[in-house]
Amino acid sequence: MTGSFVHRFHLPLVPTAMLVMLGTVLLLNAGCASTAARQPTPVAHPSAAQTSRSSVLAKNFEDAVARGDAAWNAGQADMAIYLYVQALSFQPRDVVTLTKLGTIEQAQGDLQLAARAFELAANAKPGDANLSGRLGLILTALGDNENAWKWLKLGVDNGSTDWRVVDQLSVIETREGHYVDAVQYAGQAAAQAPKIALPLLHRAEAYYGMGNYGMAEYAVRDALRLTELPDAWRLLGQIKAKQRAYPASVDSLLQVMDSATAYNMAGKLALDNGDNAVALRYFEKASIASPVYMTESQRNAAIARERLSVTAKQ
């Protein structure tokens, strides 16, 4: 990852060269090779434009941090970031300041800069499970699952107690087809957060992926007892279809979708199982239930009829 904290904050009385210098010092000392500046936005308080150079520029690390903290507590996020960047020009590897920067950037929705801040902090203190875990979760939100896995795993290995960290590790393992590991991690997450449904759902998804539909049903029903998650009802519908309990499958699907959609999905699941007659029946129901599904259902029904014809000839 590359990037910098040469921020969007713009102070007219501070020379541009000084801002560039601050960003350059941070990047060189932190081992980063490139810069990426944000577009300037107006100062939160009009009086900042009249602030003297001596009051804008920090005297030392402690001064920058103290004033950055005061700005953050006052809701002046841009000023806080600007001052924390100054603090890092004095102590580029200060983990606490990097964490504050990452937290502000995450709160403001700039996950790229948040990830950069937490990456610098986590590399400076690799044994900190909280930093590794937070970085992994941010990278997951950015869609960088490869790097996310590395940091999530490090967080778990270092004893992270945040259930989201080990739970997200389970999700990634399921996507990669590593179902045994996924079940284990989801189980850890469920133990850390026994009143949260998501780890149980993710454990069910892992069991479903490995073809253990009995354990998948057990886990997903546990999840539903805690929270009626739409994805849990869908998964239960898929599980019951795999068990060829089609009426129960439709009942589950109807919890989260209209009848036409449920019938159409049940038909597809039956078709995947090779139960072509059952599939045809549900496609016909979907076509009758809603004209919206008429074209798709008729196309699917034609596939089911063709397969039934081939079976009859054999």
N, C-alpha and C positions, 0 to 999 in steps of 0.2 A: 504494500500500500504506500502511496505517496501523498503528500499534501502538507499544508502548513497552517499556522494560526495567524498569518498576516490577514487580519480580519476585515470585515466590511465596515468596522467602526471608523469614522472619519472625524478628525479634529482639525479645523482650519489652522489653528495656531501652532500645530506640531508639524515640522517640516516633513515632507514625504520621504526624504532621505533617511530620517530617523526611523520612520515606520519600516522602511525596507531593511535598515540595519538591524532592527529588532527581530524581524522575521528571519534574516540571514543568519544571525547569531544562533537563534533557536534551531534552525535547520542544520547548520554545520555541527553544532555541539551534539545534537540528537542523532546525527548520522543519517539525515534525510537529504536526498539529492535534488529535489525539485520543490518549487513553491506553487501554490494555487490560491490566489487571492479572491475573496468574495467581493461582490459589488458593494459600494458604500451605501449606507442608509442613514437617515437623519439622526442626530444626537437625540437621546431620549429627553434631556432637559435643555432648554434653550440657553441657560446660563453657561453650559459647558463650552459654548463657542467663545465665550469671553474669558475662559479660564487661562491663567498665565502659564507659561512653559514650566515654571518651577513647580506649580501645583499639579500639572498634568503628568510630568515625568517623575517616576519614583526615584528616591535617593538610593535605595538599596533593596535587597530581596524582602526584608521584613516589612519595609514601607509599602512595597508593591502588593504584597499579600494582604496586609491589613486593610489597605484601601480597596483592594479587589473584593475582599470579604464584605466590606461595608457597602460597596456598590451592589453586590449580589443580594445582600439582605434587604437593600432598598428597592429591589426589583429592576435595577439597571444592568441587565445582562450584558449588553454590548460593552459598557464601561468596565464591567468586571472582567470580561474576556481580555480587553485591551490591557488592563493592569496585570492580569495573570501572565500574559505574554511577556510583559516587562519583567515580572518575577523570574520567569524561566530564562531570561537573558542573563540573569545573575547565577541561577542554579538550574541548568537545563534538565537535570535528571530528578528534580524534586517530584516524588511520586504523588504527594498530597495535592500539589498544584495541578499536575497533569490530570489527576482524577477529578478535580473541580472543573477544569476545562471540559473534560469529556462529559461530565454530568450536565453542564449547562448546554453544550451542543446537542446532547441527546434530547434534553427537554425542549429544545427549540426545533427539533426535527432534522438537524443536519447530522445524519448518521455517519457519513463519510468522515467528517472531522471528529466526531465522537469516537469513532473506531481508531482514528489516528492517535488521539490523545491516550486512549486506553491501551493501545498497542505499545506506545512509548513507556507508559507506566508499568505495564505487565512485563515488558522486557527488562525494565530496570529492577523489578521485584518479581521474578518468575515464580517464587514460592507462595505468592499471595493468591489464594483460591478465589477470593472475591473479584480481584482484578481480571484474572484469567476467565472466570465465568461470565462476567459482564461483557468482556470483549467478545467472547464466543456467542453470546445472545445477540449482540449488535451485528456481528458478521452474519449470523443466521438471518436477521431481518433484512440485510443487504443482499441475501441470496448467495453469499460466498460460503457454501457448505463445507468445502474442503478445508479452508482455514478455520472456519467455525469449529469443525470437529476437533482440530488440534488443540484449540484453546479451551473448549468445553471439557475435553478429556483431561487436560492438565488441571483444570479446576476441580474435577471430580477426584483425580489422583491426589490432589493436595488437600482433600477433605472438605470440599464445598458442601454447605448445608442448604443451599438454595435449590429447592426442588425443580425449579425451571431449568437449571443447568443440566442436571442428569436426565430430565425428561426430554429436553431438546436433543440430547445425545441419542436417546432412544429413537426419536423421530428420524434422525439422520441415518442411523443404522438400519431402520426399516426400509428407508428409501434405497439404501445400498444393497438390500437383500441379506443383511447380516442379522437374521431374525433372532438367533439365540442371544446375541449380545443385546439386541433391542429389548427383548423380554426382561433380561437381567436389569438393564438400566431403568426401564419403566417400573419395575418392581421396587427399585431403590427410591425412585421419585414418589411412588405411592406410599412408601413407608415414611418418607419425609413429610408428605402432605396428605394424611389419611382422609381429610375432608374435601379434597379436590378431585374432581372427576377426570380431568384430562390425562393424568398418568395412567389411569385404568383404561381409558379409551385407547391410548397409545400402546398399552400392553395387549389389548384385544387386537389391534391392527397388526402387531407383530405376530401374534399367534395365528391370525388369519393368513398372513403372508406365508407362514411355514406349513399351512394346511391343517393346523390343529383347531378344527372348528368348535369342538367341545369346550376347550379352554378359552377360545375366543369369545364364545357366547357367555361363559361364566364371567369373564372380565368385563365385557360390555354391559351386562346386566348390573354388575356392581357399579359401573359408572352411572348408569341411568338411575340407580337408587339414590345417588347423590345429586345429580343434575340431569335434567332431560335435554341433553345435547342433541341437536339435529343430526350431527355426524354419527352419533352413537346409534340413533334409530336407523339411519341409512345402513350402517355397518351390520346391525342386527338383521336387517332385511336381506343383506347379502349372505350373511351366515346361514340364515334359515333356508335360503335358496340353495346354497351349497349342500345343505342337508336334505334337499328336495322336499322341504316342508313349505310348499309354495303359498298356501293360504296364510300361514303365519308370517311368511316373508312380506306378503302384500299388506297385512295388518300393520307391520312395523313401518313399512314405507309410507302408509297412509297417515302416520303420525306427523310427517314433515312435508308431504306433497299432496297435490290433488290426485283424484282417482285415475285420471287419464295418464298422468306421469308415472304413477305407481304401477299401473298395469303394463305400461310400455317397458318400464325398467324390469319388472318381473319377467316379462317375455324375453328380454335380452339375457337375463340371468339363466332362464330355462334353456334358451338357445345355446348358451355357452356350455351348459351341462349335457347338451345333446338330447334334451327332452323336447323334441320338436313339436309334438302334439300339444303339450302344455304351453309352449311358447306361442303357437298359433292361436290358442284360445285367448291368451292374455293380449296379444296384439289386436285381435278382433274386438275385445272389450275396450281397449284404449281408443280404437278408431271410433267406436260408438259413443264413448264418453265425451270426446272432444274433437271437433273438426280440425283443431290445431294439429293433432297428432295423426290425422287421417293419412296424409302422404307418407310420413315416416312409418307408421304402423302397417300400412298396406305394403310398403317395400319390405319391411321385416317379415310380414306374414307370407309374402311371396318366397322369401328365403326359407322359411319354415316349411312351406308346402313343397318346395323343391327337394328339400332334404327328406321329407316324409316319402316323396315319390321314389327317390333313390333307394331308400330303406325298403320300401315295399317291393321294388324290383329285385332286390337282393334276396 
